[in-house]
Structures are given as C-alpha cells and as structure tokens.
Amino acid sequence: MSTATVTGIEPIRKPLYQSLFVQVLVALLLGIVLGIAVPDFAVGLKVFSDAFLKLISMIVAPIVFCVVVHGIAGAGDLKKVGRVGVKALIYFEAMTTLALVVGLVLAYLFGPGHGMNINPASLDGKALTTVADNAHKLQGGGIGSFLLNIIPTTSFDALARNDVLQVLFFAILFGTSLALVGGEKGERISSFIEAVSTVLFRAMGLIVRLAPIGVLGAVAYTVGRYGVGSLKQLVSLVVLFYVSVAIFVFGVLGGVMALAGLNIIKFLNYLREELTIVLATASSDAVLPQIMRKLERLGVKDNVVGLVIPTGYSFNLDAFSIYLTLAVVFIAQATNTPLSFGDLMLVLGVSLVTSKGAHGVPGSAIVILAATLNAVPSIPAIGLVLVLSVDWFIGMARALGNLIGNCVATVVVGAWEGDLDHAKAKRVLDGEELVDVTAG
C-alpha cells in the first residue's frame, strides 16, 4: 500500500507553465535574446525591473517589523529569544570572518589584478562623486557611528526609508515590550500584528507573481546596455568571485548543512524559484517573505525564522564579505601596491565593521568598499573605478550568496536551538510537497 493511501496525503503537482521558476527562466532567456537582438529597445525595458523592485521595497520594512514583533511576542519566553539572538550573532560573526578570509586567500592564490599595471593617477575619479559622501560617513565615524546609526531618529523615519537595520532595532524593542506587557492588552496587539502580517504576505504573494516581468526588464537592460561581451575587461575578477561564492556555498555552507543533517544541493533545489529571481534582479529583498514562508514549511519554527532572517540581512553578508577582501586585494594588485601583513589584518578588521552597514545603503557595495579603502591608506581609493563597470554582474552572485548564507544560518540556528523538525525537513527536501487529500 502506498504512503499516500496510508496517510491520506499525495504530492502536489501543477503544470510546468504555472511554475514561477519556469516563468522566471523563460523571462530570463527572453531578456537575453531581446538584449542581443534589439539593444535600444531592451534598455527601455529597465522600467519593468525598477517597478518590480520598487513594489518589493514598498512592503519589505513593514513585513520585517511584523514578523520580528510577532516572533518575539509569540515566543513567550524572552530568555529563549535572547538565546536565539546570541547564537545567531555568534554564527554570523564566524561565517563573516571565514568569508573575509576566503576572499583574501583566493585573491592571493589567483592574483586577478596582476599584470594590469594601472597608474592610479590615470584613473578618472568623477564616477566616485556619488558615493564619496556615504563612504566618508561610514568610514569617518568608526564603530561608534555605526552603533549610533542603528537607532532610528523616529520609528516612522526608519520605516519610510526602508532602513532594515533600524526597523529591526525598533521591532526587537517593541516585541520585547509587548511580551512583557502580556495579558489581554498584549494579546490584542499581538493578534492585530499577526493579522497585518498575514495581509502583507498575501500582498507580497501578488507582487511576486510579477517577478518574470521584473526579471525580463533587468536582464534585457543589462545585456542591451553592456552587451554580452561586457565582462571582458575584468573577466578574471568576475569569474574568480563567482568561483569563490560557489566554493563557499558548497564547501563551507555545505559542510555546515551536513552537520545539521541536511543536503545543501537539495536545499538549493528547494529554493530554486527564489534564487533564480535574486540572480536575475541582483536583489535579495525581492524574495524576503517567500524565503521566510519556505523555511517555516521546511520545519524551522517561525520565531527563529522571524529573528534570524531579518537580522542576517544586515549582519550576515557572506558573499559580500568575500567580495570586500577580494576587491581590495585586486585593486592593490592592479595598481602594483604592495600589502604588508599589517595591511591585510587592517583590511580584515575594517571589513568586519564596514560589512555590517551594507544593507540599505544606496549603491551599498561600492559605498562600503570605498569606506574600507579609505580606512587602509596604503591602497589608492581611486582604484575603486576599476570595479565599477562590472559591479552589476558581481552583484548578481553577491545577492545570491548572501541569501543562501542567511537561509543556511536560519536552518543551523534552528537545529542548534532544537527548533528544527529534521524529519519534516528531510521529507520536504526529498520533494515530498504533501497535501491532505482527505481534508474538506
């Protein structure tokens, strides 16, 4: 007798054309074709990508607020909330440090900048004027400025500017206060926030159905604007970064997942729709709510998902950390700038701080890289111009690696805390998307 007969469950099956993954893949291929065939027309399609990302941006901050508040208030035990938070931060710091070292080591092993022999005086610095102010703010204030920036001027200001780190801070404060109030008043507010969260997730579900259009616009614009051969100038850096992210995902994160008793390949396959959207749009914000839902369906408790994922968006940027040290060493190599051991340690130390401010800063990667270079005087900051032309292509893998790192972090912290249903997770990753056919 089959499993379905015994348990009253059977796998969900839907036509291929209804799969978001297939729709996004088709849109991606169509975008490439349009970019090659009619580049001028393709460049104009960027409006679709911008509109899609703007729709996502519109709803991310309130969703983060609601899920974090509900996660803390719903957990009941504030000691447990604190324990999950501390474990998450320990994991984040360990992975970030490891990612920074991976970028540093691979940059030295393969030397992507060697042979370029760039004279810093010959570089045009005009392209950096738009990021100089933000970089100066990040670099100038140091750790004190960074910590002060976590506190929003007002809660509404943080929500209006989509500053996830500040929204997270206020949400933790509000959720903790709500849990302490308790009683009937606390329950009423908690139920209201849960209801708002449900509506926001439904709204996000509607927006995500537009993902193929957003992907079409993003890919068509990129190919039409830069051409298929646009990676030639800095192909070694781009390829090395993609390889570095792959090594980190399958080697480091794969090993961590194995310790949790799960397979990284099956895990990535489970998230394939979301990962495809992130790769095409170079934005992990685009799939934040769906990722949370999928991790909950995988068997991770909602309070762990609600705390780890939003926090990870600011504190656990694995692929970005790889890029930071890789790009710094690349610029030093390209400009024939010798780096001492002290310089390397300074790069690592500064990167540990500056990488935490990456999310929510306009042109974040370039801004944070500029801040890092400004803090390491031996490396010419003007060398940043060298990586500007390929930042979009690097950004695709950067967003993808960051998202995978945060998803793995959530599973690992859930397993560490005993809030992961291993049996359910293995069933889901084995493709058993199950529904109760006896219900109704």
C-alpha positions in Angstrom: 0.0 0.0 0.0 1.4 3.4 -0.9 2.3 6.1 1.6 -0.5 8.3 0.1 -3.1 5.6 0.8 -2.0 5.1 4.4 -1.6 8.8 5.4 -4.2 10.4 3.2 -1.5 12.6 1.5 -0.2 12.9 -2.0 2.3 15.0 -3.8 1.3 18.4 -5.1 1.6 18.6 -8.9 1.0 21.5 -11.2 1.6 22.2 -14.9 5.0 23.5 -15.8 3.8 26.7 -17.2 2.3 27.6 -13.7 5.7 27.2 -12.0 7.2 30.5 -11.1 10.7 29.0 -11.6 9.9 28.1 -15.2 8.3 31.5 -15.9 11.3 33.4 -14.5 13.7 31.1 -16.5 11.7 31.9 -19.7 11.7 35.6 -18.9 15.5 35.5 -18.3 16.2 33.8 -21.7 13.8 36.2 -23.5 15.6 39.1 -21.9 19.0 37.9 -23.2 17.5 37.5 -26.7 16.0 41.0 -26.7 19.2 42.5 -25.4 21.2 41.0 -28.2 18.6 41.5 -31.0 17.2 44.9 -30.2 19.5 46.5 -27.6 18.0 50.0 -27.8 14.5 48.7 -27.1 15.8 46.3 -24.4 17.4 49.2 -22.5 14.0 50.8 -22.2 12.6 47.7 -20.5 14.5 48.6 -17.3 11.3 50.3 -16.2 9.8 46.9 -15.5 12.7 45.9 -13.3 12.7 49.2 -11.4 8.9 49.0 -10.9 9.1 45.4 -9.6 11.9 46.2 -7.2 10.1 49.3 -6.1 7.0 47.3 -5.3 9.1 44.9 -3.2 10.8 47.7 -1.4 7.4 49.2 -0.6 6.5 46.3 1.6 9.7 44.9 3.0 10.1 47.1 6.0 6.6 46.6 7.4 6.9 42.9 6.9 10.2 42.8 8.8 8.6 44.7 11.6 5.6 42.5 11.9 7.4 39.1 11.7 10.0 40.1 14.3 7.5 41.6 16.7 5.2 38.5 16.3 8.2 36.2 16.6 9.3 37.7 19.9 5.8 38.2 21.4 4.8 34.7 20.3 7.8 33.0 21.7 6.6 34.0 25.2 10.0 33.2 26.8 12.3 36.2 26.4 15.2 34.1 27.6 14.7 31.9 24.6 14.5 34.9 22.3 17.8 36.2 23.7 19.4 32.8 23.4 18.4 32.6 19.7 19.7 36.1 19.1 23.1 35.4 20.7 23.5 32.1 18.8 22.6 33.8 15.6 25.2 36.6 16.1 27.9 34.1 17.1 27.2 32.2 13.9 27.1 35.4 11.8 30.5 36.6 13.0 32.1 33.2 12.5 30.8 32.9 8.9 31.6 36.6 8.1 35.2 36.2 9.3 35.6 33.0 7.3 34.1 34.6 4.2 36.5 37.5 4.5 39.5 35.1 4.8 38.3 33.1 1.8 38.2 36.3 -0.3 41.7 37.2 0.9 43.2 33.8 0.3 41.7 33.3 -3.2 42.8 36.8 -4.3 46.4 36.0 -3.3 46.3 32.5 -4.8 45.0 33.6 -8.2 46.1 37.2 -8.4 43.4 38.5 -10.7 44.8 42.1 -10.7 48.4 41.1 -11.5 49.6 42.4 -14.9 47.1 45.2 -15.2 49.8 47.8 -14.1 47.3 50.6 -13.6 48.7 54.0 -12.7 46.2 55.5 -10.1 46.9 59.0 -11.4 45.5 58.0 -14.8 42.1 56.9 -13.4 39.1 59.2 -13.7 37.6 59.9 -10.2 34.4 61.6 -11.4 32.5 58.3 -11.2 33.1 58.2 -7.5 31.5 61.5 -6.6 28.1 60.0 -5.9 29.4 57.5 -3.3 32.1 59.7 -1.6 29.8 61.3 1.0 28.2 58.0 2.1 31.6 56.3 2.2 33.0 59.1 4.3 30.1 58.9 6.8 30.7 55.1 7.2 34.4 55.3 7.5 34.8 58.5 9.5 32.6 57.6 12.5 34.0 54.2 13.1 32.2 51.7 15.3 30.6 54.4 17.5 29.0 55.9 14.4 27.8 52.6 13.2 26.2 51.7 16.6 24.6 55.1 16.8 23.1 54.7 13.3 21.3 51.5 14.4 19.0 53.7 16.5 16.4 55.4 14.3 15.6 59.1 14.6 11.9 58.0 14.7 10.3 54.7 14.1 8.3 56.1 11.2 11.5 57.5 9.6 13.1 54.1 9.7 10.1 52.5 8.0 9.8 55.3 5.4 13.5 54.9 4.4 13.3 51.1 4.4 16.3 51.0 6.7 16.1 47.3 7.7 18.6 47.5 10.5 16.8 50.4 12.2 13.4 48.8 11.7 14.9 45.6 13.2 16.1 47.5 16.2 12.7 49.1 16.8 10.9 45.8 16.2 13.0 44.0 18.8 12.3 46.8 21.3 8.6 46.8 20.5 8.3 43.0 20.5 10.1 42.7 23.8 7.9 45.3 25.4 4.8 43.6 24.0 5.9 40.3 25.6 6.5 42.0 28.9 3.1 43.7 28.8 1.3 40.3 28.2 -2.2 39.8 29.3 -5.3 40.8 27.4 -3.8 44.1 26.1 -0.7 42.4 24.8 -2.7 39.6 23.2 -4.9 42.0 21.3 -1.9 43.9 19.9 -0.1 40.7 19.1 -3.2 39.3 17.2 -3.6 42.6 15.3 0.1 42.5 14.2 -0.3 38.8 13.2 -3.3 39.7 11.1 -1.5 42.6 9.4 1.4 40.3 8.7 -0.9 37.8 7.0 -2.3 40.6 4.8 1.2 41.8 3.9 2.3 38.3 3.0 -0.7 37.9 0.8 0.1 41.3 -0.9 3.7 40.1 -1.4 2.4 37.0 -3.0 0.5 39.1 -5.6 3.6 41.2 -6.2 5.9 38.2 -6.7 3.7 36.9 -9.5 5.1 39.9 -11.4 8.7 38.5 -10.9 9.0 37.2 -14.5 8.3 40.8 -15.9 10.8 42.3 -13.5 13.4 39.7 -14.5 12.8 40.3 -18.2 13.4 44.0 -17.7 16.5 43.5 -15.6 18.2 41.0 -18.0 17.2 42.8 -21.2 18.6 46.1 -19.9 21.8 44.5 -18.7 22.5 42.7 -22.0 21.3 45.7 -24.1 23.3 48.3 -22.2 26.6 46.4 -21.6 26.5 43.7 -24.3 27.2 40.1 -23.9 31.0 40.8 -24.1 30.8 43.4 -21.3 32.8 41.2 -18.9 35.9 41.1 -21.0 37.7 44.0 -19.2 37.6 42.4 -15.8 36.6 38.9 -16.6 39.2 37.3 -14.2 37.8 39.2 -11.2 34.2 38.3 -12.1 34.9 34.7 -12.7 37.0 34.4 -9.6 34.3 35.9 -7.5 31.7 33.5 -8.9 34.0 30.6 -8.2 34.7 32.0 -4.7 31.0 32.1 -3.9 30.5 28.6 -5.2 33.4 27.3 -3.1 31.9 29.0 0.0 28.4 27.8 -0.7 29.2 24.1 -1.5 32.3 23.8 0.7 31.7 25.9 3.8 27.9 26.2 3.9 27.5 22.6 2.5 29.6 21.3 5.4 27.6 23.3 7.9 24.4 21.9 6.5 25.8 18.4 6.6 26.5 18.9 10.3 22.8 19.8 10.7 21.9 16.6 8.9 20.7 18.1 5.6 22.0 18.2 2.0 23.0 21.6 0.5 22.1 20.5 -3.1 18.6 19.5 -2.1 18.3 22.7 -0.1 19.2 24.9 -3.1 16.8 23.0 -5.3 14.0 23.6 -2.8 14.7 27.4 -3.0 15.3 27.4 -6.8 12.5 29.8 -7.6 13.6 32.4 -5.2 17.3 32.0 -6.1 16.5 32.5 -9.8 14.7 35.8 -9.0 17.6 37.0 -6.9 20.2 36.1 -9.5 18.3 38.0 -12.2 17.4 41.1 -10.2 20.6 41.2 -8.1 18.3 41.9 -5.1 17.6 39.6 -2.2 14.9 41.9 -0.8 12.7 40.6 -3.7 12.2 37.3 -2.0 12.3 38.0 1.7 8.7 37.0 2.6 8.7 33.9 0.4 12.0 32.7 1.9 10.6 33.1 5.4 7.5 31.0 4.4 9.6 28.3 2.8 11.9 28.0 5.8 8.9 27.6 8.1 7.4 24.9 5.8 10.8 23.2 5.9 10.4 22.7 9.6 12.1 25.7 11.2 10.0 27.4 13.9 8.5 30.7 12.9 10.1 32.6 15.9 13.6 31.5 14.8 12.9 32.4 11.1 11.4 35.8 12.2 14.5 36.7 14.1 17.4 35.2 12.1 16.5 36.1 8.5 15.9 39.9 9.1 18.9 40.2 11.3 21.0 38.3 8.8 20.2 40.8 6.1 22.4 43.3 7.9 24.8 41.1 9.9 25.4 38.0 7.8 26.5 39.0 4.3 28.8 36.1 3.4 29.2 36.8 -0.4 29.6 40.5 0.2 32.4 39.8 2.7 34.1 37.6 0.1 33.8 40.4 -2.4 35.1 43.1 0.0 38.5 41.5 0.6 38.8 40.1 -2.9 38.2 43.6 -4.4 40.6 45.3 -2.0 43.4 42.9 -2.9 42.5 43.1 -6.6 42.8 46.9 -6.6 46.1 46.7 -4.8 47.4 44.1 -7.3 46.1 46.1 -10.3 47.9 49.3 -9.1 51.0 47.5 -8.0 50.5 48.4 -4.4 52.5 46.2 -2.0 50.5 45.0 1.0 52.2 44.1 4.3 50.8 41.6 6.8 49.7 44.6 8.9 47.8 46.0 5.9 46.0 42.7 5.5 45.0 42.5 9.1 43.8 46.1 8.9 41.7 45.1 5.8 40.1 42.2 7.7 39.4 44.3 10.8 37.9 47.2 9.0 35.9 44.9 6.7 34.3 43.2 9.8 32.9 46.6 10.8 32.0 48.1 7.4 30.4 45.0 6.0 27.6 45.3 8.7 26.4 48.5 7.1 26.0 47.2 3.6 22.2 46.6 3.5 20.0 49.6 2.9 22.8 51.9 1.7 22.3 53.2 -1.8 24.9 51.6 -4.1 25.9 49.7 -0.9 28.7 47.5 -2.3 30.6 50.4 -3.9 30.0 52.6 -0.8 31.2 50.1 1.7 34.2 49.2 -0.5 35.1 52.9 -0.7 34.8 53.2 3.1 37.1 50.2 3.5 39.7 51.6 1.1 39.6 55.0 2.8 40.5 53.2 6.1 43.5 51.5 4.5 45.7 54.4 3.4 48.3 52.3 1.6 45.7 51.3 -1.1 44.7 54.0 -3.6 41.0 54.6 -3.1 40.7 55.8 -6.7 41.2 52.2 -7.7 37.6 51.7 -7.0 36.9 53.0 -10.5 38.3 49.7 -11.8 35.4 47.6 -10.4 32.5 50.0 -11.2 31.9 48.7 -14.7 31.3 45.1 -13.5 29.6 45.8 -10.2 26.2 44.8 -11.6 27.4 41.3 -12.7 29.2 40.8 -9.4 26.1 42.0 -7.6 24.1 39.1 -9.0 26.3 36.5 -7.3 26.7 38.7 -4.3 22.9 38.8 -3.6 22.6 35.1 -4.3 25.4 34.2 -2.0 24.1 36.5 0.8 20.6 34.9 0.6 21.9 31.4 0.6 24.1 32.2 3.6 21.1 33.6 5.5 18.9 30.6 4.7 21.6 28.2 5.9 22.1 30.3 9.0 18.4 30.1 9.9 18.4 26.3 9.5 21.6 25.9 11.5 20.4 28.2 14.4 17.1 26.3 14.4 18.9 23.0 14.7 21.3 24.4 17.3 18.3 25.6 19.3 16.3 22.4 18.8 13.7 24.3 16.8 14.1 22.3 13.5 11.9 19.4 12.7 14.6 17.2 11.0 12.2 14.5 9.8 9.9 17.1 8.1 12.9 18.9 6.6 14.2 15.7 5.0 10.8 14.9 3.6 10.4 18.4 2.1 13.9 18.4 0.6 13.3 15.0 -0.9 10.5 16.6 -2.9 7.5 15.4 -0.9 5.4 18.5 -1.2 2.4 17.0 0.5 -1.3 17.9 1.0 -4.0 16.3 2.9 -6.5 15.0 0.3 -8.9 13.9 3.0 -9.5 17.4 4.3 -12.7 19.1 3.2 
